[in-house]
Structures are given as structure tokens and as C-alpha cells.
Amino acid sequence: MNEIKADYTTDGKFHVTRAEPRNIMLIGRTRTGKSTIKSLLVDPTVVPTDLTLKSDSRDPLFETFHVSDNRIVLNIIDTPGLFEHGDDEMSIRDNDAILNTIEVCVNREITKFHVVCFCAAVTAGLNREDIDSLKLLVKFLGDEISKNSCLIITRCESKDDQQREKMRKELSEDTYFKEIAPFFNSIEPFPLSELLISEVRRAHEKVKSIKDDEIQKMRSRTKKQAEIIEELRVARLNKKGDIAEIIDRLTAISLPSHEQHNCFQERHRELEKCLIS
């Protein structure tokens, strides 16, 4: 054992230590500085990239940062696409974004969040849609989210203490913000409910099963189409067989039922024209 200790002290290149995970979720509209927050964790001196017309992130992003001094691993989950506005499909898009994010976390065995950060840019402010989207998130994750939520106002680096205090006062008096103010309470880790985890996993398996079934049906349909097309080619070449019946069978396997009916009618009209001529 002494020899092992001596060899490890002399030649050991990798020193493994235990680290406590800390799971952080960043939510908010795109272009609110969520990606900048992550980059500043690694290097506070980094200069953020210039604003562009296109958002950097599309799908839920998962990144891990190691804080060696404190023996902590930060798992940061970014949620692009959430809280977007502009059309009647907002709620559907928010639902999908939340479920996709939860699925990413569940697949990585992350079932507890230590901090949920709602990011809002001072240039954009908060509005009715932001409040509704945050309420939707609480509905998915449960009221426990209020135990560890915080609000981060970005794009206000140039503000002095007096201006920031004024912003805090305006925020506390804002009609919309009063509805969600209780969400930002003490910081305590909260777990995702087992029911929610099982529902997400079940939905994921169902989607996978449906996709596999659709692929199998598509392969079978493609094979049948190839057989009918070959039958049609031979019938035309030999001028034998009921070509109209073969075309109808090809149409039936290629189109949905409502399109089949329309196509059949059009096909028969064309055949009648040919017979008359």
C-alpha cells in the first residue's frame, strides 16, 4: 500500500474528487442574454458577441461547468423557444418547449433543480405573455418552483445603483409582475414530481413507437407501390389488363382516403373522355 501511495504521489496525473451537482435552469425569451450568462460564468472578462438578427439557440441546451475550488458541478439547462410571442400558437409552442426541456433533463437523470432563473431584458421588459408563460411553467413543474426561483434583469450593465433601485421599485409596482412576485421566494432545491417524470418518459416512448410504426407502414406501402407500378408497366407494354383498375389501386395506396375519392372521380372522367374520343 505504501508503494501505491508513493507511485500515486509521484506519477498520478489525475486527481479525482467528489463534486456536488447544482442544476440551474435558465428560462425566458430568446435574445435576453441567457447564453451570455453562461459564458460569463466561465470568464467574467469575456466581451459578449454583438447582437444579431438571429437567435443563437433553438433546442434545449445542456452544459456542464466545473467549479474546482468549491468542488461543485454546475449543470445549466437553457430553454430557447420558450416564452416567444407573436401568434396564436404561442401556448402550443410553449408546451412543446417545456416538454422538450423536461425530457432533456429526465434523459440525463436530472430530476431536481436548485435554481430556476427567469431572464428578462431591460430593453424588452415584462408583458402579459411573459406572465402567462411563467404561469404555464409553474403548472408543469408545480408550485414548488417558487421555492427556488429568481429574476435576472439583463442588458442593464450601464445602470448605476440609483437607476437600478428605481427599476426595482417600478417592478414591485408593476401590475403584471405582482401576479408572479410570490414565485420569487427563498432558494431551496425542489424535485420534479415522479408523476411528471413518468409522463414525459411515457410520452417519449409513445412518440418513438408511433414513429417506428409509421416507418414500417411506409416501407410496406413503398414496396406495394413498386409492385403495382411494375404491374402497370407490363400491362401497358403488353396492352393487356385493366389499366384503369391498376391505376386506381396505385392511387388507393398512395393517397389519403379523402384524396383517393377526388382522384378516383377525376380518373373516371378522364377515362370517359378517352372512350368517347
Number of C-alpha atoms within 10 A of each C-alpha: 6 7 8 9 11 11 11 13 11 9 9 10 8 7 7 6 7 8 14 12 18 18 20 20 19 23 25 25 22 22 21 23 21 24 17 16 16 18 15 13 13 12 9 11 9 11 10 12 7 5 10 8 6 8 12 12 15 13 15 19 16 16 10 14 15 15 14 10 6 9 13 15 17 19 20 20 23 24 25 25 22 27 25 18 16 7 7 8 10 17 18 9 16 20 16 14 20 22 19 17 21 24 20 18 23 18 13 10 10 17 17 17 23 21 22 24 19 20 21 23 19 14 11 12 12 15 12 10 16 21 17 16 21 19 17 17 20 15 11 17 18 16 13 16 26 22 19 20 23 20 15 19 19 19 14 12 8 8 11 9 9 9 12 15 12 10 15 13 11 12 16 12 11 14 12 17 17 13 12 14 15 12 20 17 13 12 15 14 18 20 14 19 15 10 9 17 18 12 14 19 16 12 14 15 12 12 12 12 12 12 12 12 11 12 12 12 12 12 11 11 14 14 11 16 18 12 13 17 15 12 16 22 13 13 15 13 9 9 11 10 13 11 15 14 11 16 16 16 17 19 19 17 15 15 12 10 12 8 12 18 14 10 16 17 11 12 16 13 12 11 13 11 10 9 8 6 6
